[in-house]
Amino acid sequence: MSDAVIWVEAEVRDRLATLADARGMSIAGLLQEFAESTLTEEERREAFARRQQQDRAAGS
């Protein structure tokens, strides 16, 4: 894995550090967790459509 630099305001960095510390992780870990668990609007629509299709198939 390679590192990247993300520029944020000092207040945002401090908030991220507080959140990460409260979870016992690094800021990088917090951001990775966020990126892996947050869906885009399109991903939410696709997941909803899949659930509807599965529900219809289970009800048939």
C-alpha positions as semicolon CSV with decimal commas, in nm:
position;residue;x (nm);y (nm);z (nm)
1;M;0,000;0,000;0,000
2;S;0,131;0,344;-0,082
3;D;0,076;0,655;0,123
4;A;-0,103;0,968;0,007
5;V;-0,122;1,317;0,144
6;I;-0,464;1,476;0,195
7;W;-0,468;1,843;0,285
8;V;-0,738;1,950;0,532
9;E;-0,785;2,242;0,766
10;A;-0,616;2,204;1,104
11;E;-0,956;2,182;1,275
12;V;-1,056;1,890;1,052
13;R;-0,727;1,714;1,121
14;D;-0,775;1,762;1,493
15;R;-1,130;1,627;1,475
16;L;-1,014;1,324;1,277
17;A;-0,741;1,264;1,535
18;T;-0,996;1,281;1,817
19;L;-1,231;1,038;1,642
20;A;-0,948;0,799;1,558
21;D;-0,809;0,810;1,912
22;A;-1,152;0,737;2,058
23;R;-1,165;0,423;1,842
24;G;-0,807;0,323;1,917
25;M;-0,692;0,365;1,559
26;S;-0,490;0,596;1,339
27;I;-0,636;0,868;1,120
28;A;-0,537;0,654;0,820
29;G;-0,731;0,362;0,966
30;L;-1,031;0,583;1,034
31;L;-1,030;0,713;0,677
32;Q;-0,991;0,361;0,539
33;E;-1,285;0,241;0,749
34;F;-1,493;0,534;0,627
35;A;-1,404;0,473;0,261
36;E;-1,483;0,102;0,285
37;S;-1,816;0,146;0,463
38;T;-1,962;0,452;0,290
39;L;-2,166;0,398;-0,025
40;T;-2,221;0,644;-0,306
41;E;-2,576;0,727;-0,408
42;E;-2,540;0,498;-0,709
43;E;-2,414;0,211;-0,490
44;R;-2,711;0,260;-0,254
45;R;-2,956;0,246;-0,546
46;E;-2,791;-0,070;-0,681
47;A;-2,799;-0,238;-0,338
48;F;-3,166;-0,141;-0,298
49;A;-3,249;-0,283;-0,641
50;R;-3,067;-0,608;-0,557
51;R;-3,261;-0,640;-0,229
52;Q;-3,589;-0,582;-0,408
53;Q;-3,498;-0,845;-0,667
54;Q;-3,400;-1,093;-0,394
55;D;-3,723;-1,023;-0,204
56;R;-3,929;-1,083;-0,519
57;A;-3,740;-1,406;-0,590
58;A;-3,789;-1,527;-0,232
59;G;-4,161;-1,446;-0,247
60;S;-4,221;-1,634;-0,573
